[in-house]
Amino acid sequence: MKPIYFDNAASTKVDSEVLKEMLPYFSEQYGNASSIHQVGQKARQALEKSRRIIAREINAKRHEIIFTSGGTESNNFTLKGLFFENYPKKDHLIVSKIEHDCILNTCKWLESRGAKITYLDVDEKGFVNLEQLKNSINEKTFLVSIMHANNEIGTIQDLETIGKICKEKKVLFHTDACQSFTKVLIDVKKINLDLVSLNSHKIHGPKGVGALYIKEGTLITPLMHGGGHEHKMRSGTENVSGIVGFAKAVEIAKKKDVENMKKLRDKMIKGILEIENAKLNGPIMEKRLCNNVNVCFNNVEGEAIGGYLENAGIYTSTGSACASHSLESSHVLKAIGLKQIQINSSIRISINKYTTEKEVDYFLEKIYEIIKKLRRFSPVK
């Protein structure tokens, strides 16, 4: 069997339709979208068409979409830009303990500049403590930032309820939707979202491009200064080819693909949990991302499991790819209360719309063999 890529929470392959849509903007329609001549204006038309497609997907207005280099930039822009806009009058920010590293590390940096941060607890499935959220908002709070779906354990937060709390308390609400975009419905008006971070390479689009939804009327300080691109919110020549590819990936995303991924995810979970002493990390069914499986096998090293799987031609992850160079344990698994031995034995499997039932069956066959073998070697039974 050809290699099986089950690390799609880290990145996905570019869809052939997306690549086809992008190619002309490298070699034919290569103009600068800010140029006033015909070649530049053709690029501008493609840029604005892409903006409309992405805005429509989240029920936003076209001018509320600002293109960025990806989720990390969008998240940095949100937290830093709003802090700079509000400080020192307002200096308090609320996030959860299981946010992506780019949120948590930005918070650390903001704390060094005078920000006060509340880190919300989560339960054993990864859901934020809503009472703690309500009690944490005060007159100095300028933002609540809670990710829509967790990149490690797939927990989908109840954004609608969080949005109601933020609206009642008159505080801005941001979500990092990089993992959930096109997989879970996002309606910025219904959910009462003020800012949303999006990216392309999790949905079979190109790397290095993303977007930030900024609700009309939201005051925020730009991080990038220059020629006033992107409605003076993010200066720098736009990555037209990448943006076109991003929009195409959004346009071709289908609900049937999500439903198919759910079926394969559930089959994989059911099969894995037949292994003795295996435990699913995170929630089940509709409260979990359609493509995410995170499981621990007590007393077996996750890295060893990953190595054996790779030898079998299956590529998985022991956590977030963005932090894979770090020797630190997963902050997400710590936050949901796992013991160190469970954290060390956890792996993440993330499928995509191309995943087949045959591939899932092959994975289950190999994981049974691998866990059986590694448990024979384990000094702790």
Contacts in CASP RR format, 6 or more apart in sequence:
PFRMAT RR
TARGET T0000
AUTHOR 0000-0000-0000
METHOD contacts of the structure
MODEL  1
MKPIYFDNAASTKVDSEVLKEMLPYFSEQYGNASSIHQVGQKARQALEKS
RRIIAREINAKRHEIIFTSGGTESNNFTLKGLFFENYPKKDHLIVSKIEH
DCILNTCKWLESRGAKITYLDVDEKGFVNLEQLKNSINEKTFLVSIMHAN
NEIGTIQDLETIGKICKEKKVLFHTDACQSFTKVLIDVKKINLDLVSLNS
HKIHGPKGVGALYIKEGTLITPLMHGGGHEHKMRSGTENVSGIVGFAKAV
EIAKKKDVENMKKLRDKMIKGILEIENAKLNGPIMEKRLCNNVNVCFNNV
EGEAIGGYLENAGIYTSTGSACASHSLESSHVLKAIGLKQIQINSSIRIS
INKYTTEKEVDYFLEKIYEIIKKLRRFSPVK
1 313 0 8 1.000
1 358 0 8 1.000
1 359 0 8 1.000
1 362 0 8 1.000
3 313 0 8 1.000
3 314 0 8 1.000
3 315 0 8 1.000
4 313 0 8 1.000
4 314 0 8 1.000
4 315 0 8 1.000
4 359 0 8 1.000
4 362 0 8 1.000
4 363 0 8 1.000
5 13 0 8 1.000
5 315 0 8 1.000
5 352 0 8 1.000
6 314 0 8 1.000
6 315 0 8 1.000
6 316 0 8 1.000
6 349 0 8 1.000
6 350 0 8 1.000
6 351 0 8 1.000
6 355 0 8 1.000
6 363 0 8 1.000
7 315 0 8 1.000
7 316 0 8 1.000
7 317 0 8 1.000
7 321 0 8 1.000
7 348 0 8 1.000
7 350 0 8 1.000
8 202 0 8 1.000
8 291 0 8 1.000
8 350 0 8 1.000
8 351 0 8 1.000
8 352 0 8 1.000
9 151 0 8 1.000
9 152 0 8 1.000
9 179 0 8 1.000
9 202 0 8 1.000
9 291 0 8 1.000
9 292 0 8 1.000
9 317 0 8 1.000
9 320 0 8 1.000
9 321 0 8 1.000
9 348 0 8 1.000
9 350 0 8 1.000
10 317 0 8 1.000
10 320 0 8 1.000
10 321 0 8 1.000
10 322 0 8 1.000
10 350 0 8 1.000
11 201 0 8 1.000
11 202 0 8 1.000
11 207 0 8 1.000
11 321 0 8 1.000
12 201 0 8 1.000
12 202 0 8 1.000
12 203 0 8 1.000
12 204 0 8 1.000
12 205 0 8 1.000
12 352 0 8 1.000
13 204 0 8 1.000
13 352 0 8 1.000
13 354 0 8 1.000
14 204 0 8 1.000
14 205 0 8 1.000
14 206 0 8 1.000
15 204 0 8 1.000
15 205 0 8 1.000
15 248 0 8 1.000
15 249 0 8 1.000
15 252 0 8 1.000
17 248 0 8 1.000
17 252 0 8 1.000
18 204 0 8 1.000
18 205 0 8 1.000
18 206 0 8 1.000
18 245 0 8 1.000
18 248 0 8 1.000
18 249 0 8 1.000
18 252 0 8 1.000
21 244 0 8 1.000
21 245 0 8 1.000
21 248 0 8 1.000
22 206 0 8 1.000
22 241 0 8 1.000
22 242 0 8 1.000
22 244 0 8 1.000
22 245 0 8 1.000
22 248 0 8 1.000
25 43 0 8 1.000
25 46 0 8 1.000
25 240 0 8 1.000
25 241 0 8 1.000
25 242 0 8 1.000
25 244 0 8 1.000
26 241 0 8 1.000
29 39 0 8 1.000
29 42 0 8 1.000
29 43 0 8 1.000
29 46 0 8 1.000
29 240 0 8 1.000
30 39 0 8 1.000
30 43 0 8 1.000
31 39 0 8 1.000
31 40 0 8 1.000
31 42 0 8 1.000
31 43 0 8 1.000
31 240 0 8 1.000
32 40 0 8 1.000
32 43 0 8 1.000
32 237 0 8 1.000
33 40 0 8 1.000
33 43 0 8 1.000
33 44 0 8 1.000
33 46 0 8 1.000
33 47 0 8 1.000
33 237 0 8 1.000
33 238 0 8 1.000
33 240 0 8 1.000
34 40 0 8 1.000
34 44 0 8 1.000
34 227 0 8 1.000
34 229 0 8 1.000
34 237 0 8 1.000
34 238 0 8 1.000
35 41 0 8 1.000
35 43 0 8 1.000
43 240 0 8 1.000
46 240 0 8 1.000
46 243 0 8 1.000
46 244 0 8 1.000
47 67 0 8 1.000
47 238 0 8 1.000
47 240 0 8 1.000
47 243 0 8 1.000
47 244 0 8 1.000
48 62 0 8 1.000
49 247 0 8 1.000
50 243 0 8 1.000
50 244 0 8 1.000
50 245 0 8 1.000
50 246 0 8 1.000
50 247 0 8 1.000
51 62 0 8 1.000
51 63 0 8 1.000
51 65 0 8 1.000
51 67 0 8 1.000
51 243 0 8 1.000
51 247 0 8 1.000
52 62 0 8 1.000
53 247 0 8 1.000
53 250 0 8 1.000
53 251 0 8 1.000
54 65 0 8 1.000
54 198 0 8 1.000
54 211 0 8 1.000
54 246 0 8 1.000
54 247 0 8 1.000
54 250 0 8 1.000
55 61 0 8 1.000
55 62 0 8 1.000
55 64 0 8 1.000
55 65 0 8 1.000
55 213 0 8 1.000
57 181 0 8 1.000
57 182 0 8 1.000
57 186 0 8 1.000
57 250 0 8 1.000
58 186 0 8 1.000
58 187 0 8 1.000
58 188 0 8 1.000
58 196 0 8 1.000
58 198 0 8 1.000
58 213 0 8 1.000
59 186 0 8 1.000
59 187 0 8 1.000
59 188 0 8 1.000
59 189 0 8 1.000
59 190 0 8 1.000
60 188 0 8 1.000
60 213 0 8 1.000
60 215 0 8 1.000
61 216 0 8 1.000
63 216 0 8 1.000
63 231 0 8 1.000
64 213 0 8 1.000
64 214 0 8 1.000
64 215 0 8 1.000
64 216 0 8 1.000
65 211 0 8 1.000
65 212 0 8 1.000
65 213 0 8 1.000
66 77 0 8 1.000
66 211 0 8 1.000
66 212 0 8 1.000
66 213 0 8 1.000
66 214 0 8 1.000
66 230 0 8 1.000
66 231 0 8 1.000
66 233 0 8 1.000
66 234 0 8 1.000
67 209 0 8 1.000
67 210 0 8 1.000
67 211 0 8 1.000
67 230 0 8 1.000
67 234 0 8 1.000
67 238 0 8 1.000
67 239 0 8 1.000
67 243 0 8 1.000
68 74 0 8 1.000
68 77 0 8 1.000
68 209 0 8 1.000
68 210 0 8 1.000
68 211 0 8 1.000
68 212 0 8 1.000
68 234 0 8 1.000
69 208 0 8 1.000
69 209 0 8 1.000
69 210 0 8 1.000
69 239 0 8 1.000
70 178 0 8 1.000
70 197 0 8 1.000
70 198 0 8 1.000
70 199 0 8 1.000
70 200 0 8 1.000
70 208 0 8 1.000
70 209 0 8 1.000
70 210 0 8 1.000
70 211 0 8 1.000
71 102 0 8 1.000
71 176 0 8 1.000
71 178 0 8 1.000
71 197 0 8 1.000
71 198 0 8 1.000
71 199 0 8 1.000
71 210 0 8 1.000
72 102 0 8 1.000
73 210 0 8 1.000
73 212 0 8 1.000
73 223 0 8 1.000
74 176 0 8 1.000
74 197 0 8 1.000
74 198 0 8 1.000
74 199 0 8 1.000
74 210 0 8 1.000
74 211 0 8 1.000
74 212 0 8 1.000
75 100 0 8 1.000
75 102 0 8 1.000
75 103 0 8 1.000
75 106 0 8 1.000
75 145 0 8 1.000
75 176 0 8 1.000
75 197 0 8 1.000
76 102 0 8 1.000
76 106 0 8 1.000
76 223 0 8 1.000
77 212 0 8 1.000
77 220 0 8 1.000
77 222 0 8 1.000
77 223 0 8 1.000
77 234 0 8 1.000
78 143 0 8 1.000
78 145 0 8 1.000
78 174 0 8 1.000
78 195 0 8 1.000
78 197 0 8 1.000
78 212 0 8 1.000
78 220 0 8 1.000
79 93 0 8 1.000
79 103 0 8 1.000
79 106 0 8 1.000
79 107 0 8 1.000
79 110 0 8 1.000
79 143 0 8 1.000
79 145 0 8 1.000
79 174 0 8 1.000
80 106 0 8 1.000
80 109 0 8 1.000
80 110 0 8 1.000
80 221 0 8 1.000
80 223 0 8 1.000
81 220 0 8 1.000
81 221 0 8 1.000
81 222 0 8 1.000
81 223 0 8 1.000
82 142 0 8 1.000
82 143 0 8 1.000
82 172 0 8 1.000
82 220 0 8 1.000
82 221 0 8 1.000
83 91 0 8 1.000
83 93 0 8 1.000
83 110 0 8 1.000
83 113 0 8 1.000
83 115 0 8 1.000
83 142 0 8 1.000
84 221 0 8 1.000
85 142 0 8 1.000
85 219 0 8 1.000
85 220 0 8 1.000
85 221 0 8 1.000
86 142 0 8 1.000
87 113 0 8 1.000
87 114 0 8 1.000
87 115 0 8 1.000
90 139 0 8 1.000
90 140 0 8 1.000
90 141 0 8 1.000
90 142 0 8 1.000
91 114 0 8 1.000
91 115 0 8 1.000
91 116 0 8 1.000
91 140 0 8 1.000
91 142 0 8 1.000
92 115 0 8 1.000
92 116 0 8 1.000
92 117 0 8 1.000
92 118 0 8 1.000
92 138 0 8 1.000
92 140 0 8 1.000
92 141 0 8 1.000
92 142 0 8 1.000
93 107 0 8 1.000
93 110 0 8 1.000
93 115 0 8 1.000
93 116 0 8 1.000
93 117 0 8 1.000
93 118 0 8 1.000
93 141 0 8 1.000
93 142 0 8 1.000
93 143 0 8 1.000
93 144 0 8 1.000
93 145 0 8 1.000
94 117 0 8 1.000
94 118 0 8 1.000
94 120 0 8 1.000
94 133 0 8 1.000
94 136 0 8 1.000
94 137 0 8 1.000
94 141 0 8 1.000
94 143 0 8 1.000
94 144 0 8 1.000
94 145 0 8 1.000
95 103 0 8 1.000
95 104 0 8 1.000
95 107 0 8 1.000
95 117 0 8 1.000
95 118 0 8 1.000
95 119 0 8 1.000
95 120 0 8 1.000
95 144 0 8 1.000
95 145 0 8 1.000
95 146 0 8 1.000
96 119 0 8 1.000
96 120 0 8 1.000
96 122 0 8 1.000
96 128 0 8 1.000
96 146 0 8 1.000
96 147 0 8 1.000
97 119 0 8 1.000
97 120 0 8 1.000
97 121 0 8 1.000
97 122 0 8 1.000
97 331 0 8 1.000
97 335 0 8 1.000
98 122 0 8 1.000
98 126 0 8 1.000
98 147 0 8 1.000
98 150 0 8 1.000
98 152 0 8 1.000
98 153 0 8 1.000
98 155 0 8 1.000
98 331 0 8 1.000
98 332 0 8 1.000
98 335 0 8 1.000
98 336 0 8 1.000
99 145 0 8 1.000
99 146 0 8 1.000
99 147 0 8 1.000
99 176 0 8 1.000
100 147 0 8 1.000
100 151 0 8 1.000
100 176 0 8 1.000
100 178 0 8 1.000
100 320 0 8 1.000
100 322 0 8 1.000
101 320 0 8 1.000
101 322 0 8 1.000
101 323 0 8 1.000
102 322 0 8 1.000
103 145 0 8 1.000
103 147 0 8 1.000
103 176 0 8 1.000
104 331 0 8 1.000
107 115 0 8 1.000
107 117 0 8 1.000
107 119 0 8 1.000
110 117 0 8 1.000
111 117 0 8 1.000
116 140 0 8 1.000
118 136 0 8 1.000
120 128 0 8 1.000
120 129 0 8 1.000
120 132 0 8 1.000
120 133 0 8 1.000
120 136 0 8 1.000
120 146 0 8 1.000
121 128 0 8 1.000
121 129 0 8 1.000
121 132 0 8 1.000
121 335 0 8 1.000
122 128 0 8 1.000
122 129 0 8 1.000
122 155 0 8 1.000
122 335 0 8 1.000
122 336 0 8 1.000
123 129 0 8 1.000
123 336 0 8 1.000
124 282 0 8 1.000
124 336 0 8 1.000
124 337 0 8 1.000
125 153 0 8 1.000
125 155 0 8 1.000
125 282 0 8 1.000
125 283 0 8 1.000
125 287 0 8 1.000
125 336 0 8 1.000
126 150 0 8 1.000
126 153 0 8 1.000
126 155 0 8 1.000
126 282 0 8 1.000
126 283 0 8 1.000
126 332 0 8 1.000
126 335 0 8 1.000
126 336 0 8 1.000
127 155 0 8 1.000
127 157 0 8 1.000
127 158 0 8 1.000
127 283 0 8 1.000
127 287 0 8 1.000
128 146 0 8 1.000
128 157 0 8 1.000
128 162 0 8 1.000
130 158 0 8 1.000
130 161 0 8 1.000
130 162 0 8 1.000
130 165 0 8 1.000
133 144 0 8 1.000
133 162 0 8 1.000
133 165 0 8 1.000
134 165 0 8 1.000
134 169 0 8 1.000
137 144 0 8 1.000
137 165 0 8 1.000
137 166 0 8 1.000
137 169 0 8 1.000
137 171 0 8 1.000
141 169 0 8 1.000
141 171 0 8 1.000
142 171 0 8 1.000
142 172 0 8 1.000
143 171 0 8 1.000
143 172 0 8 1.000
143 173 0 8 1.000
143 174 0 8 1.000
144 162 0 8 1.000
144 165 0 8 1.000
144 166 0 8 1.000
144 171 0 8 1.000
144 172 0 8 1.000
144 173 0 8 1.000
144 174 0 8 1.000
145 173 0 8 1.000
145 174 0 8 1.000
145 175 0 8 1.000
145 176 0 8 1.000
146 157 0 8 1.000
146 159 0 8 1.000
146 162 0 8 1.000
146 173 0 8 1.000
146 174 0 8 1.000
146 175 0 8 1.000
147 157 0 8 1.000
147 175 0 8 1.000
147 176 0 8 1.000
147 177 0 8 1.000
147 179 0 8 1.000
148 156 0 8 1.000
148 157 0 8 1.000
148 159 0 8 1.000
148 175 0 8 1.000
148 176 0 8 1.000
148 177 0 8 1.000
148 179 0 8 1.000
148 180 0 8 1.000
148 184 0 8 1.000
148 186 0 8 1.000
149 155 0 8 1.000
149 156 0 8 1.000
149 157 0 8 1.000
149 177 0 8 1.000
149 179 0 8 1.000
149 180 0 8 1.000
149 183 0 8 1.000
149 184 0 8 1.000
149 289 0 8 1.000
149 292 0 8 1.000
150 179 0 8 1.000
150 289 0 8 1.000
150 332 0 8 1.000
151 178 0 8 1.000
151 179 0 8 1.000
151 320 0 8 1.000
152 281 0 8 1.000
152 294 0 8 1.000
152 319 0 8 1.000
152 320 0 8 1.000
152 330 0 8 1.000
152 332 0 8 1.000
152 333 0 8 1.000
152 348 0 8 1.000
153 281 0 8 1.000
153 282 0 8 1.000
153 283 0 8 1.000
153 292 0 8 1.000
153 294 0 8 1.000
153 332 0 8 1.000
153 333 0 8 1.000
153 336 0 8 1.000
154 179 0 8 1.000
154 282 0 8 1.000
154 283 0 8 1.000
154 288 0 8 1.000
154 289 0 8 1.000
154 292 0 8 1.000
154 294 0 8 1.000
155 282 0 8 1.000
155 283 0 8 1.000
155 287 0 8 1.000
155 288 0 8 1.000
155 289 0 8 1.000
156 180 0 8 1.000
156 184 0 8 1.000
156 283 0 8 1.000
156 286 0 8 1.000
156 287 0 8 1.000
156 288 0 8 1.000
156 289 0 8 1.000
157 175 0 8 1.000
159 175 0 8 1.000
159 191 0 8 1.000
159 193 0 8 1.000
160 190 0 8 1.000
160 191 0 8 1.000
160 192 0 8 1.000
162 173 0 8 1.000
163 173 0 8 1.000
163 191 0 8 1.000
163 192 0 8 1.000
163 193 0 8 1.000
164 192 0 8 1.000
166 172 0 8 1.000
166 173 0 8 1.000
166 192 0 8 1.000
167 173 0 8 1.000
167 192 0 8 1.000
172 194 0 8 1.000
172 195 0 8 1.000
172 218 0 8 1.000
173 192 0 8 1.000
173 193 0 8 1.000
173 194 0 8 1.000
173 195 0 8 1.000
174 193 0 8 1.000
174 194 0 8 1.000
174 195 0 8 1.000
174 196 0 8 1.000
174 197 0 8 1.000
175 191 0 8 1.000
175 193 0 8 1.000
175 195 0 8 1.000
175 196 0 8 1.000
175 197 0 8 1.000
176 197 0 8 1.000
177 186 0 8 1.000
177 196 0 8 1.000
177 197 0 8 1.000
177 198 0 8 1.000
178 197 0 8 1.000
178 198 0 8 1.000
178 199 0 8 1.000
178 202 0 8 1.000
179 202 0 8 1.000
179 289 0 8 1.000
179 292 0 8 1.000
180 186 0 8 1.000
180 289 0 8 1.000
181 198 0 8 1.000
181 199 0 8 1.000
181 202 0 8 1.000
181 203 0 8 1.000
181 250 0 8 1.000
182 203 0 8 1.000
182 249 0 8 1.000
182 250 0 8 1.000
182 253 0 8 1.000
182 258 0 8 1.000
183 203 0 8 1.000
183 258 0 8 1.000
183 261 0 8 1.000
183 289 0 8 1.000
183 290 0 8 1.000
183 291 0 8 1.000
184 289 0 8 1.000
186 193 0 8 1.000
186 196 0 8 1.000
188 196 0 8 1.000
188 213 0 8 1.000
188 215 0 8 1.000
193 213 0 8 1.000
193 215 0 8 1.000
194 214 0 8 1.000
194 215 0 8 1.000
194 218 0 8 1.000
195 212 0 8 1.000
195 213 0 8 1.000
195 214 0 8 1.000
195 215 0 8 1.000
195 218 0 8 1.000
195 220 0 8 1.000
196 212 0 8 1.000
196 213 0 8 1.000
197 211 0 8 1.000
197 212 0 8 1.000
198 210 0 8 1.000
198 211 0 8 1.000
198 212 0 8 1.000
198 213 0 8 1.000
199 208 0 8 1.000
199 209 0 8 1.000
199 210 0 8 1.000
199 211 0 8 1.000
200 206 0 8 1.000
200 207 0 8 1.000
200 208 0 8 1.000
200 209 0 8 1.000
200 210 0 8 1.000
200 242 0 8 1.000
200 245 0 8 1.000
200 246 0 8 1.000
200 249 0 8 1.000
201 207 0 8 1.000
201 208 0 8 1.000
201 209 0 8 1.000
203 249 0 8 1.000
203 250 0 8 1.000
203 253 0 8 1.000
204 249 0 8 1.000
204 352 0 8 1.000
204 353 0 8 1.000
205 242 0 8 1.000
205 245 0 8 1.000
205 246 0 8 1.000
205 248 0 8 1.000
205 249 0 8 1.000
206 241 0 8 1.000
206 242 0 8 1.000
206 245 0 8 1.000
206 246 0 8 1.000
208 239 0 8 1.000
208 242 0 8 1.000
209 239 0 8 1.000
209 242 0 8 1.000
209 243 0 8 1.000
209 245 0 8 1.000
209 246 0 8 1.000
210 246 0 8 1.000
211 246 0 8 1.000
212 234 0 8 1.000
214 220 0 8 1.000
214 233 0 8 1.000
220 233 0 8 1.000
222 232 0 8 1.000
222 233 0 8 1.000
222 234 0 8 1.000
222 235 0 8 1.000
223 234 0 8 1.000
224 234 0 8 1.000
224 235 0 8 1.000
224 236 0 8 1.000
225 235 0 8 1.000
226 235 0 8 1.000
226 236 0 8 1.000
227 235 0 8 1.000
227 236 0 8 1.000
228 235 0 8 1.000
228 236 0 8 1.000
229 235 0 8 1.000
229 236 0 8 1.000
229 237 0 8 1.000
229 238 0 8 1.000
230 236 0 8 1.000
230 238 0 8 1.000
254 353 0 8 1.000
257 353 0 8 1.000
258 290 0 8 1.000
259 290 0 8 1.000
260 353 0 8 1.000
261 290 0 8 1.000
261 291 0 8 1.000
261 351 0 8 1.000
261 352 0 8 1.000
261 353 0 8 1.000
261 355 0 8 1.000
262 290 0 8 1.000
264 351 0 8 1.000
264 355 0 8 1.000
264 357 0 8 1.000
264 360 0 8 1.000
265 288 0 8 1.000
265 290 0 8 1.000
265 291 0 8 1.000
265 292 0 8 1.000
265 293 0 8 1.000
265 351 0 8 1.000
266 285 0 8 1.000
267 357 0 8 1.000
267 360 0 8 1.000
268 293 0 8 1.000
268 349 0 8 1.000
268 351 0 8 1.000
268 360 0 8 1.000
268 363 0 8 1.000
268 364 0 8 1.000
269 280 0 8 1.000
269 284 0 8 1.000
269 293 0 8 1.000
269 295 0 8 1.000
271 364 0 8 1.000
272 278 0 8 1.000
272 280 0 8 1.000
272 293 0 8 1.000
272 295 0 8 1.000
272 364 0 8 1.000
272 367 0 8 1.000
273 280 0 8 1.000
273 295 0 8 1.000
275 297 0 8 1.000
275 367 0 8 1.000
275 368 0 8 1.000
275 371 0 8 1.000
277 297 0 8 1.000
277 298 0 8 1.000
277 299 0 8 1.000
278 295 0 8 1.000
278 296 0 8 1.000
278 297 0 8 1.000
278 371 0 8 1.000
279 295 0 8 1.000
279 296 0 8 1.000
279 298 0 8 1.000
279 342 0 8 1.000
280 293 0 8 1.000
280 294 0 8 1.000
280 295 0 8 1.000
281 294 0 8 1.000
281 295 0 8 1.000
281 296 0 8 1.000
281 333 0 8 1.000
281 336 0 8 1.000
281 338 0 8 1.000
281 346 0 8 1.000
282 288 0 8 1.000
282 294 0 8 1.000
282 336 0 8 1.000
291 350 0 8 1.000
291 351 0 8 1.000
291 352 0 8 1.000
292 348 0 8 1.000
292 349 0 8 1.000
292 350 0 8 1.000
293 348 0 8 1.000
293 349 0 8 1.000
293 350 0 8 1.000
293 351 0 8 1.000
294 319 0 8 1.000
294 346 0 8 1.000
294 347 0 8 1.000
294 348 0 8 1.000
294 349 0 8 1.000
295 346 0 8 1.000
295 347 0 8 1.000
295 349 0 8 1.000
296 333 0 8 1.000
296 338 0 8 1.000
296 342 0 8 1.000
296 343 0 8 1.000
296 345 0 8 1.000
296 346 0 8 1.000
296 347 0 8 1.000
297 305 0 8 1.000
297 345 0 8 1.000
297 346 0 8 1.000
297 347 0 8 1.000
297 371 0 8 1.000
297 374 0 8 1.000
298 341 0 8 1.000
298 342 0 8 1.000
298 345 0 8 1.000
299 341 0 8 1.000
299 345 0 8 1.000
299 375 0 8 1.000
299 378 0 8 1.000
299 380 0 8 1.000
299 381 0 8 1.000
300 345 0 8 1.000
300 371 0 8 1.000
300 374 0 8 1.000
300 375 0 8 1.000
300 378 0 8 1.000
301 344 0 8 1.000
301 345 0 8 1.000
301 374 0 8 1.000
302 318 0 8 1.000
302 344 0 8 1.000
302 345 0 8 1.000
302 346 0 8 1.000
302 347 0 8 1.000
303 318 0 8 1.000
304 374 0 8 1.000
305 316 0 8 1.000
305 345 0 8 1.000
305 347 0 8 1.000
305 367 0 8 1.000
305 370 0 8 1.000
305 371 0 8 1.000
305 374 0 8 1.000
306 316 0 8 1.000
306 318 0 8 1.000
306 347 0 8 1.000
308 366 0 8 1.000
308 370 0 8 1.000
308 373 0 8 1.000
308 374 0 8 1.000
309 315 0 8 1.000
309 316 0 8 1.000
309 347 0 8 1.000
309 363 0 8 1.000
309 366 0 8 1.000
309 367 0 8 1.000
309 370 0 8 1.000
310 316 0 8 1.000
312 366 0 8 1.000
312 370 0 8 1.000
314 362 0 8 1.000
314 363 0 8 1.000
314 366 0 8 1.000
316 347 0 8 1.000
316 348 0 8 1.000
316 349 0 8 1.000
317 324 0 8 1.000
317 347 0 8 1.000
317 348 0 8 1.000
317 349 0 8 1.000
317 350 0 8 1.000
318 324 0 8 1.000
318 346 0 8 1.000
318 347 0 8 1.000
318 348 0 8 1.000
319 330 0 8 1.000
319 346 0 8 1.000
319 347 0 8 1.000
319 348 0 8 1.000
320 330 0 8 1.000
320 332 0 8 1.000
323 330 0 8 1.000
329 340 0 8 1.000
329 343 0 8 1.000
329 344 0 8 1.000
330 343 0 8 1.000
330 346 0 8 1.000
333 342 0 8 1.000
333 343 0 8 1.000
333 346 0 8 1.000
334 343 0 8 1.000
338 346 0 8 1.000
341 380 0 8 1.000
349 363 0 8 1.000
351 360 0 8 1.000
375 381 0 8 1.000
END
